[in-house]
């Protein structure tokens, strides 16, 4: 049994789905189960140790109603393959939608860009115009002056470029070095910084690039050692960066490390501890990281659920004395239906979408997943093979043994519900 996440991509009013298994947390039931796919084909599904597989059984859907062909008989000619209709998925608005996100992300530090020196094409164009319009001998004089000017400007441009590259190499060497800076290195950097040919734009570019490189290294290593912070302070002392830039750069570096840790919706203890060290080392407040800390708390709860620490709630609906309620909330049982079809450029399209079949209270207990409405629709935990979550639409898709069509439910927090269902099914 697996627990999968699905991401969606939207194009206009039609949503195209791309499913990737194995993204995020993965839970499993040891051993193997026999089931029936949505196309009516039998399969075996099982595995252990985090690796799961599904293999179809039998020879597929091609029937033998006309009797088996003799081994020495001629094979029927393959006819042209007709292209079937393209199926599109439309968002009908019946799902609860993604959880609220931050309205406006903090302003990130843009990657430093080295400004290019001006070009002198207009000057050359003016020389050509003078040669065409002015009488002799003025064109030759103008051409000579323009050529001399271009040579001088080109030499100046090359000198500035060389000064910037030399300064950048010194700073890059300091970023790559792990030991403390020596007096000779400090003197060489100061001398390169005072070079009259070094432009302020080039100096700022290489200084910001070096600082961002140190920040990225410190965040990637979880600020595991004091040397990483010493190198940041050392670089700041060398070049004197703007305090506002330093703070925004630290916030942006933490945000990148945070995204890398939580993008799979599975936060390990080691990842959480590394983010705590980075947050402390970069001197970032809880207020400016409120959204990130909220998500970390949510993933911490999911990790506890995965480890078997299931929440217990007092259900408002009537349950049997042998059931323990682990989740209660809003829920809808959905059905996928054909909404419309059309043809375009010789291609047939079918647009399908989810519609509400039943709506009520979703309850996950130790024995079943149930939707309580005017009646009760239950799905035994022991029959669930796979749990797939479309996080964008809060859609919970349950694959059940011996049931061809997946069961689709939507609830305001489908990821938490899916983790609970998967943990319960794993115990079975």
N, C-alpha and C positions, 0 to 999 in steps of 0.2 A: 504494500500500500504506500503510495507516495503523496506528498503534499507539494503542489506546484503553484507557481505564480504565472499570471498571464499579463502581458502589457499590450495596450491597444494604440493604434495610430488612427487619427481622424482626418478625413479628407472631405470637406464640405459637410453635407448632412448625412453622409454615409460613413460608417465606421468599418474599417478593415482590421481584422484581428491577426496578430502574429503570435503564436504560442511557443514558448520555450519551456521544456520540462527541466526540472532539476535546479531552477533558480530559487534562491532563498533556502529556507529550512527544509529538510527532508526527513521524513519519518517513515518507518517501514514495519510491516508485519512479516515475521519469518515464515518460511514454508512457502507453499504454492497454492493457488486457487484456480479453479476452472471457471470461466465466465463466457458471456456472449457479448460480442462487440455490437456497435450501433448498426452494422451491416448484416447482423445475424450470423457472423462467423464465430466459432468457438475459439477460445484462446486460453493459454495458461499464463498466469501472472504471479510472480514471486521474486524471492531474493533475500539477501541478508547483508548486514554490514554496510548499509548505505548504498548498495548497488542493486537495482531492481530492473526487471525486464518483463516484456510481454511478448509472447510468441503465438501466432495463429496456428490452429490445428486444421487438418484436412486440406482439401485441394482447392478451396475457394468457392465462389458462387456459381461457377459454370456448371450447369446441370447436365445429366446424362439421360434425359428422358427418352431419347431416341435409341438407347442401347449403347453399350461400349463398342468403340471402334476396334476392329482387329488390328493387331500389332503391325501386320504387313500391309494394311490398307493405306491408300493415299491420304495424306493430310489435307483437310479442307483448305481452300485458298483463303488467305486473309483479305478481307474486304477493307475498304477505306474506313479509317477510324473517324467517327462523327464526334465533333467537339460538343461536349455537354454544355449546359447553361452555366454561366459564371454566377456564383452565389455571393451576394453582398449582405452585410449585416448592418442594419439601421438601428440607431439608438432611439427607442420608443419612449424613453423617459420613465420607465416603470421601475428602474433600479434606483437605489438610494444615492448613488454618486459617491465620489471620493470624499474623504474626510476634509474638513476645512484646512486650507494651507495658509501660510504667511502671505498677507496681501502684497507686500512689497519687499523683495529681497534687499539686504544691505548692499550698498554700492561696493562693488568689488574693485580690486586694484587691477588696472589694465596693465598688460604686459608692456614693459618699457620698449619704446620704438626709437631707434637711432635716426635722428633727422638727417635727411640728405642735403648736401650743399646745393646751392642754386646752379642751374645750367646756364650756358651762355650762348644758346642757339640764336636768341634775338640779336645779340651783338654780331654774330657771323652773318645773319640775314641782312642787317644794316649795311655791312661791308659789301655784300653782293648788290644791294640796291644802289649804293654809291657808285660801284663800278659800272652799273648800267646807265646811270643818269648824269653823272658828272663828266665834264670834258677832261681830256688829257691835259696835264699829267696827274690830276687829282686822284683818279682811281688807284694808281700805283701807290701813292702816298697813304691814302686811306687804308688800302689793303695791308701795307707794311705796319701801320699803327695798330690795326685790329689784330694782326698776327702776333705782334709783340705783346699786346694786352692779353690775348688768349694764352700765350705761353706763361706770362707772369701769373695770371689767375689759376692756370692749371697747376703750376708749381706750388702756389699757395694752398690750393685745394689738396694736393697730395701730401703736403707737409702737415696740414691739419688732420688728415686721415691717418697718417703714420703716428702722430702724437696720440690720437685717440686709441688706436690699436695697441700702442705700447702701454698706455695706462690700463686698458682693459686686460691685457695679458698679466700684468702685475696683480690686479685684483682677482682674476680667475685663479692664478697660482695660489693666492692666499685662501680662496674658498676651498680649493682642492687639498690644501695642507691641513694636517690634523694637529700639528704642534703649535706652540705659542709663537707669535711673531717675534722676529729678531730685530735688533736695532738697525742692521743693514737693510732689511726688508722695509722697515718703516721709513728709513731715509730715502730709499729708492721710490717708494710710493709718493712721499711728499714732494720729491723733486719732479716726478712725472706730473703731479697735480699742478705744480707751479709753472709748467711749460707754457710759454705764451701762445704757442700754436694750438694748445688744447682748448677747444670751445666749451663754454658752459653746458651746452646741450649734450655734447659727447661725454663730458665728465659725469653729468647726472644720469645718463643712460647706463654707463658701465657701473656706477655706484649702486643704482637701484637693482640692476641685474644681479650683482654680486650678493646684495642683501636678500633678495628673493630666493637665490639659490641656497643660501644658508638656512633660510626659513623652511624651505621645502625639505631639506635634509633633516632638520630638527623635527618637523612634523611627521615625516615618514618613519623616523626612528622612535617616535613616541616620546621625544625629549627624555630619553632614557638615561642620559648622563649629563653632568654639569658642564662638560666641555662644550656642548652644543650652545648653551646660553652664553658661555664665555666668548665663543666665536662671534655671536651676534653683537655682544657689547663691544668686542674688539673692532669689528667692522664699523659700527656706529661711531666709535671714537676716532677711527681713521678718516672718515669722510663726512661726518656730521650731517646725517639725513634729517629731513623734515619730520618732526614728531607726529604730525597727522598722517604722513605717508607710512611711517613705521607701524602705527596702530592699525591702520587699514590693511596693511600687508599682513600683519599677524592674524587679524580676524579672517582674512581671506585664506591664509594658509591653514588655519584651523578648519574652516568650512570645507576646504578640499579634502582634508584628512577625514572629516566627519562623513562626507558623502561617500568616500571610498569604503568606510567601515560599515555604513548602514544601507548601501545600495542593494545588497542581497537580502534585506529584511531579516538578517540574522546577526545579532551582536554577541560576540563571544566575550568572556570575562577579560581576556587579554586585550581585545580591542577597546573595551570600555576603560580599562585601566590606562591604556596608552592615551586615549582622548582626555582623560582626567589630568594626566601629567602635562600634556600639551596645553590644555586650558590654563592650568596653574602657571606654567612656565611663561606663557605669553601674556599673563596678567589680564585675562579677559573676564569680564564680570558676568554673573548669571543673568542679569537683566538683558544684556545685548545678545545672549545666547539662549533666550527663553524657549524659542521654538525647537532648537537643537536638543536642549535638555529634556523637553517634553517627549520628543521622539525617542531619546535614549531610554527614558523611563518606560515607554511603551514596549520597546524591543526587549528591555530587561524582563518585563512581565511575560512576553512571548517565550523567552528563553526558559523561564521558570516553568511555563506550561509544557514546553517541549521536554523538560527534565522530569515531568510527572507531577509537578506541584500545581494541581488544577484548582481553580477557584471554586468555592461552594457558596451558592446564593439561596436565599429563601424564595421559592417560587410562589407566585400569586395564583398560578393555575393548579388544579388538582393533579397530584401524581400518586403513584403507588408507593407503599411504604418501603419497597425495595429499591427505589430510584433515588439517586442523589442528583440534584440540579446543579449544573456548572455554568449555565448561561441562560439568560432570559432577556428578550428584547423584541423590537419590532421585526417583522419578517414577512416576506411574500414568496409564495410558490409560483414560479414562472413556467410558461410554456413557450417554445419557439415555434412561430407560425410563419407561413408565407403571407407577406403583406401585399405584394404586387409583383408583376413581372412585365418586362418590356424588351424590345429588340432595338439594337442600334448597330449600324454598320454590319449587318449580317450576323451579329452575335446576340444570343439570347441571354438575358439577365433575370435572375430571381432575387428579390429583396426579402430577406427574412428578418424577424425581430422578435423580441420577447414581449409577451402579454401576460397580464396578471391572471393566474388561475385561482388562487386563494390568497387571502390576506388576513393576518392576525398576529399572534404572539409566537415567536420562535423560541423553542426550548430545547436545550441540549442537556441530556441527562446521562447517567452512567450506562443506560441501556438503549437509548434511542435519540434520534433527532426528530422533533415533532413540531408541527405548525398547528397551533390551536386557533380555530376560527369558530364557525357555528358547530363544527364537529372537530375531529382531531385527525390529522394526517401524519402518520409515523413512518420512520425509516430506521430499522434496527441497526445499531452500531456494528454488529458482527457481520453485516452484509456489505459494508462499505469497503471498496477496494482502493479508490483514489479520491483525493480531495484536491481540487484545483480552484484557485482564487484569482479572479480578475479584479485586481486592486483598483483599477481606474473606475470601475462601475460597482464595486462592492458586491460582486457576484460570486456565489459559492456553488461550485459544480461538483456533484457527488456521483462517482461511478460505482454502481452497485452490482453485486454478483448476480448473474442470471437475469439482468435487466438491460435490454438493448439501448434504451434511451437514458442519457444522464439526467439526474435530478438537479434542477437549477433553482437556487434560493438566493434572495437578496436580503441583506440586513445592514444596518448602518456601520457595523465594524466586522466586515466579512473576514479579514485577516485573523482577527482574534478568534472568531467562531471557527474558522478552518483549522487553526492550531489546536483548539480544544477537541474538535472532532477527530483530527488525526492522532492526537495523543491517546484518546479513548480507544480508537480502533487499533492502535499499536498494542495496547494492553490485551486485546483479544487474541 
